[in-house]
Amino acid sequence: MTTDRSADLIRQGGAGQGNATPFMQSVDALSAEAISAGALLPVEAREVTLESDGLAFMVRHVQALQKKQALPGGPRDPDFNPFLPPEPALTVGPVGAHHVAILNKYPVSHRHLVLARTEFIEQATALELHDFQALAQLLSASGGLGFHNGGTPAGASQRHKHVQWVPAGRNNPSLRMFRPALDPDARELTAFIHLQLPMRHCFVRVRAGEGVDPDISARSMLQGYERSLDTLQMKADASGHLPPANMLVEDGWMLIVPRSKEHFAEISLNALSFGGVLYVRDEGQIDAIREAGPLAVLASVSCPI
């Protein structure tokens, strides 16, 4: 059980009051300071909605992503590790004993957080209980969506192990568009296949979300993750690396999608694309997604059924 003060600060305010927790207040204060100092890019985006097979996807042109791509010695530099140590102006503080919360320097939303391991572990290795304990602290106190990009083909720009979190919001990724096809009364760890998704994937029922006990939630998410890996027959290789995949978890459901490659038409696609929001660097990329259709785009970077 996590008993450190950072966990207490995350939880204070109670379920349904995520905006009022001391932790989120510190995130907001640090964000304002970092933007003012130029250490954090503000969220500036234009968006369009595209429908695909009855599912509504959002495509967002986020200017921060273009600036991220243009920086020399940036996130694709194998010798560049922004988490050891993290930039002080972006460091929120510890979350449990094994993670530190960092403002994502190139945010796709307000309060976009990285939860990085405090020691180097390969991003392509399987998620562990410690990783889900860190996510559970945020999900239980403030809701939102937790996610993981497992390896470069899954959209990870860093080898240093980390999970990420974005708050709930109208323009933010979530699993809500898939819920009509998922049984809300399903027992914990029940696995589902969504018939509208033309790629290998697995939904699993887990105890996660606002108001759920963080320790119970972390163990449920780990079990759900392992159930999904078994269902999809994903096993680690001799070096301990799993095949590339994305993980998303939010309010009772987890989704795992194995990946075949990172890009469609030079558009990098990560876990958030499977949460209904595709992020692009320029408006020409919006046209490419519109022409192909969002589901076809996602299928092109995933493993076939």
C-alpha positions as CSV (number, residue, x, y, z in Angstrom):
1,M,0.0,0.0,0.0
2,T,1.3,3.5,-0.9
3,T,1.4,5.7,2.1
4,D,3.7,8.5,1.1
5,R,2.7,12.1,1.3
6,S,2.5,12.5,-2.4
7,A,-0.3,10.0,-2.5
8,D,-2.2,11.9,0.2
9,L,-1.9,15.1,-1.8
10,I,-3.3,13.4,-4.9
11,R,-6.3,12.0,-3.0
12,Q,-7.3,15.0,-0.9
13,G,-10.5,16.5,-2.1
14,G,-12.3,13.2,-2.5
15,A,-14.0,11.6,-5.4
16,G,-15.7,14.0,-7.8
17,Q,-13.4,16.8,-6.6
18,G,-10.3,16.1,-8.8
19,N,-10.1,19.8,-9.7
20,A,-9.7,20.7,-6.1
21,T,-7.0,18.3,-5.0
22,P,-3.7,19.9,-3.8
23,F,-1.9,17.8,-6.4
24,M,-3.9,19.3,-9.3
25,Q,-3.5,22.7,-7.8
26,S,0.2,22.2,-7.9
27,V,0.0,21.0,-11.5
28,D,-1.9,24.1,-12.5
29,A,0.5,26.5,-10.6
30,L,3.6,24.8,-12.1
31,S,2.1,24.8,-15.6
32,A,1.4,28.6,-15.4
33,E,5.0,29.2,-14.2
34,A,6.5,26.9,-16.9
35,I,4.5,28.5,-19.7
36,S,5.5,32.0,-18.5
37,A,9.2,30.9,-18.4
38,G,9.0,29.2,-21.9
39,A,9.7,25.8,-20.5
40,L,6.2,24.5,-21.3
41,L,4.4,25.0,-24.6
42,P,0.7,26.1,-24.2
43,V,-2.0,24.0,-25.9
44,E,-3.0,25.6,-29.2
45,A,-5.1,23.4,-31.4
46,R,-7.5,23.4,-34.3
47,E,-9.9,20.4,-34.5
48,V,-12.3,18.7,-36.9
49,T,-14.6,15.8,-36.3
50,L,-14.7,12.8,-38.7
51,E,-17.1,9.9,-38.6
52,S,-16.0,6.4,-39.5
53,D,-18.4,3.5,-39.4
54,G,-20.7,5.2,-36.9
55,L,-17.8,6.2,-34.6
56,A,-16.9,9.9,-34.2
57,F,-13.2,10.7,-34.2
58,M,-11.6,14.1,-33.6
59,V,-8.5,15.2,-35.5
60,R,-6.5,17.9,-33.7
61,H,-3.8,20.1,-35.2
62,V,-1.6,20.7,-32.2
63,Q,1.2,23.3,-32.8
64,A,3.3,21.9,-30.0
65,L,3.8,18.7,-31.9
66,Q,5.3,20.6,-34.9
67,K,7.7,22.4,-32.5
68,K,8.6,19.0,-30.9
69,Q,9.5,17.5,-34.2
70,A,11.7,20.5,-35.2
71,L,13.9,20.6,-32.1
72,P,17.5,19.4,-32.6
73,G,18.6,16.6,-30.3
74,G,15.0,16.1,-29.5
75,P,13.0,13.2,-28.3
76,R,14.1,10.8,-31.0
77,D,17.8,11.2,-30.0
78,P,18.8,7.9,-28.4
79,D,21.3,9.8,-26.2
80,F,18.5,12.2,-24.9
81,N,16.7,11.2,-21.8
82,P,14.4,14.0,-20.3
83,F,13.5,11.9,-17.3
84,L,17.0,11.4,-15.7
85,P,16.8,13.9,-14.3
86,P,13.6,15.6,-15.3
87,E,13.6,19.3,-16.1
88,P,13.0,21.1,-12.8
89,A,10.6,23.6,-14.3
90,L,8.4,20.7,-15.4
91,T,8.7,18.4,-12.3
92,V,5.6,18.2,-10.2
93,G,6.9,15.7,-7.7
94,P,6.9,12.0,-6.7
95,V,4.0,9.7,-7.2
96,G,4.7,6.7,-5.0
97,A,8.1,5.4,-4.5
98,H,8.9,4.5,-8.1
99,H,7.6,7.4,-10.3
100,V,7.8,11.1,-10.7
101,A,5.1,13.3,-12.2
102,I,6.3,15.6,-14.9
103,L,4.5,18.1,-17.1
104,N,4.5,16.8,-20.7
105,K,6.6,19.5,-22.4
106,Y,4.6,19.1,-25.6
107,P,1.1,18.7,-24.1
108,V,-1.9,17.6,-26.1
109,S,-4.2,18.9,-23.3
110,H,-4.2,20.9,-20.1
111,R,-2.7,18.9,-17.2
112,H,-1.1,16.3,-19.6
113,L,1.2,14.4,-17.2
114,V,4.0,11.9,-17.6
115,L,4.6,9.4,-14.8
116,A,8.2,8.3,-15.3
117,R,10.1,5.6,-13.5
118,T,12.7,7.1,-11.2
119,E,15.3,4.6,-12.5
120,F,15.9,3.6,-16.1
121,I,13.8,0.7,-17.3
122,E,13.1,0.0,-21.0
123,Q,9.7,1.3,-22.2
124,A,9.2,-1.9,-24.3
125,T,9.0,-4.1,-21.2
126,A,5.7,-5.2,-19.7
127,L,3.9,-2.8,-17.3
128,E,4.3,-3.8,-13.6
129,L,2.3,-3.3,-10.4
130,H,4.3,-0.1,-9.6
131,D,3.2,1.4,-12.9
132,F,-0.4,0.8,-12.3
133,Q,-0.1,2.0,-8.7
134,A,1.1,5.4,-10.0
135,L,-1.8,5.5,-12.6
136,A,-4.3,4.4,-9.9
137,Q,-3.4,7.4,-7.7
138,L,-4.4,9.8,-10.5
139,L,-7.4,7.8,-11.9
140,S,-8.9,7.3,-8.4
141,A,-8.6,10.9,-7.4
142,S,-9.3,12.7,-10.6
143,G,-10.7,10.3,-13.2
144,G,-9.3,10.8,-16.7
145,L,-7.4,8.5,-19.0
146,G,-4.2,6.6,-18.3
147,F,-2.2,5.3,-21.3
148,H,1.1,3.6,-22.3
149,N,2.9,3.5,-25.6
150,G,4.8,0.3,-25.5
151,G,7.8,0.7,-27.9
152,T,8.6,3.0,-30.8
153,P,6.1,1.3,-33.2
154,A,3.4,2.1,-30.7
155,G,4.3,5.8,-30.7
156,A,6.8,6.0,-27.8
157,S,9.4,8.7,-28.3
158,Q,11.4,7.8,-25.2
159,R,13.0,4.5,-24.2
160,H,12.8,5.4,-20.5
161,K,9.7,3.7,-19.0
162,H,6.7,5.9,-18.4
163,V,3.0,6.0,-18.5
164,Q,0.9,9.1,-19.1
165,W,-2.4,10.7,-18.0
166,V,-4.8,13.2,-19.4
167,P,-7.9,14.6,-17.7
168,A,-11.4,13.9,-18.8
169,G,-12.7,16.6,-21.1
170,R,-14.9,17.1,-24.2
171,N,-11.9,17.4,-26.5
172,N,-9.7,14.8,-24.8
173,P,-9.3,11.1,-25.7
174,S,-11.4,8.6,-23.9
175,L,-13.0,5.2,-24.3
176,R,-16.5,6.6,-24.2
177,M,-17.4,6.1,-27.9
178,F,-16.9,2.3,-27.5
179,R,-19.1,2.0,-24.4
180,P,-22.4,1.3,-26.2
181,A,-21.0,-2.1,-27.3
182,L,-19.5,-3.0,-23.9
183,D,-21.6,-4.7,-21.2
184,P,-21.6,-2.3,-18.2
185,D,-22.6,-5.3,-16.0
186,A,-19.7,-7.5,-17.0
187,R,-17.7,-9.2,-14.3
188,E,-14.2,-7.9,-13.5
189,L,-11.6,-9.3,-16.0
190,T,-14.2,-10.2,-18.6
191,A,-12.6,-9.7,-22.1
192,F,-14.4,-8.2,-25.1
193,I,-13.8,-7.7,-28.8
194,H,-15.5,-4.7,-30.3
195,L,-16.9,-5.7,-33.7
196,Q,-16.4,-2.2,-35.2
197,L,-12.6,-2.2,-34.7
198,P,-10.8,-3.8,-37.7
199,M,-7.7,-4.7,-35.9
200,R,-6.5,-7.1,-33.2
201,H,-7.4,-5.7,-29.8
202,C,-8.8,-6.6,-26.4
203,F,-11.1,-4.7,-24.0
204,V,-11.2,-6.0,-20.4
205,R,-13.3,-5.0,-17.5
206,V,-11.2,-3.6,-14.6
207,R,-11.8,-1.6,-11.4
208,A,-10.4,1.7,-12.3
209,G,-11.6,5.3,-12.2
210,E,-12.6,8.1,-9.9
211,G,-13.5,7.0,-6.4
212,V,-12.0,3.4,-6.6
213,D,-9.6,2.5,-3.9
214,P,-6.1,3.0,-5.5
215,D,-4.6,-0.2,-4.2
216,I,-7.6,-2.3,-5.4
217,S,-7.5,-0.5,-8.7
218,A,-3.8,-1.0,-9.3
219,R,-4.1,-4.8,-8.8
220,S,-7.2,-5.0,-10.9
221,M,-5.5,-3.1,-13.8
222,L,-2.5,-5.4,-13.6
223,Q,-4.7,-8.5,-13.7
224,G,-6.7,-7.0,-16.6
225,Y,-3.4,-6.1,-18.5
226,E,-2.1,-9.7,-18.0
227,R,-5.5,-11.1,-19.1
228,S,-5.3,-9.0,-22.3
229,L,-1.8,-10.1,-23.1
230,D,-2.8,-13.7,-22.7
231,T,-5.9,-13.2,-24.9
232,L,-3.8,-11.6,-27.6
233,Q,-1.0,-14.1,-27.1
234,M,1.6,-11.4,-26.5
235,K,4.7,-12.8,-24.9
236,A,8.1,-11.2,-24.1
237,D,11.1,-12.0,-26.1
238,A,14.5,-13.2,-24.8
239,S,15.4,-9.6,-23.8
240,G,12.1,-9.1,-21.9
241,H,10.6,-6.8,-24.5
242,L,6.9,-7.3,-25.4
243,P,5.6,-6.8,-29.0
244,P,4.7,-3.2,-29.4
245,A,1.2,-2.2,-28.2
246,N,-0.9,0.6,-26.8
247,M,-2.7,0.5,-23.4
248,L,-5.5,2.8,-22.5
249,V,-7.5,2.6,-19.2
250,E,-10.4,4.7,-18.0
251,D,-13.4,4.3,-15.7
252,G,-13.9,0.6,-15.6
253,W,-12.3,-0.5,-18.9
254,M,-8.9,-1.2,-20.4
255,L,-8.0,-1.5,-24.1
256,I,-4.9,-3.1,-25.5
257,V,-4.0,-2.7,-29.2
258,P,-1.0,-4.5,-30.7
259,R,0.9,-2.3,-33.2
260,S,2.7,-3.0,-36.4
261,K,4.1,0.4,-37.1
262,E,4.1,4.0,-35.8
263,H,3.2,6.1,-38.8
264,F,0.4,6.6,-41.3
265,A,1.4,9.1,-44.1
266,E,4.2,10.5,-41.8
267,I,1.6,11.0,-39.0
268,S,2.8,9.5,-35.7
269,L,0.0,7.6,-34.0
270,N,0.1,6.6,-30.3
271,A,-2.4,5.3,-27.7
272,L,-4.5,8.4,-27.8
273,S,-5.5,7.7,-31.4
274,F,-7.4,4.7,-30.2
275,G,-9.1,7.0,-27.7
276,G,-10.8,8.8,-30.5
277,V,-8.4,11.7,-31.0
278,L,-5.7,11.7,-33.7
279,Y,-3.1,14.5,-33.3
280,V,-1.3,16.0,-36.3
281,R,1.5,18.4,-36.9
282,D,0.0,20.3,-39.8
283,E,-3.4,20.8,-41.5
284,G,-2.3,18.8,-44.6
285,Q,-2.2,15.7,-42.4
286,I,-5.9,16.3,-41.5
287,D,-6.7,15.9,-45.2
288,A,-4.8,12.6,-45.4
289,I,-6.8,11.2,-42.5
290,R,-10.1,12.5,-43.9
291,E,-9.4,10.8,-47.3
292,A,-8.5,7.4,-45.8
293,G,-11.0,7.5,-42.9
294,P,-10.0,7.3,-39.2
295,L,-10.7,3.5,-38.8
296,A,-8.7,2.7,-41.9
297,V,-5.8,4.8,-40.6
298,L,-5.8,3.0,-37.3
299,A,-6.0,-0.4,-39.0
300,S,-3.0,0.5,-41.1
301,V,-0.7,0.8,-38.1
302,S,-2.2,-2.1,-36.1
303,C,-2.0,-5.9,-36.4
304,P,-4.7,-7.5,-38.7
305,I,-7.4,-9.7,-37.2
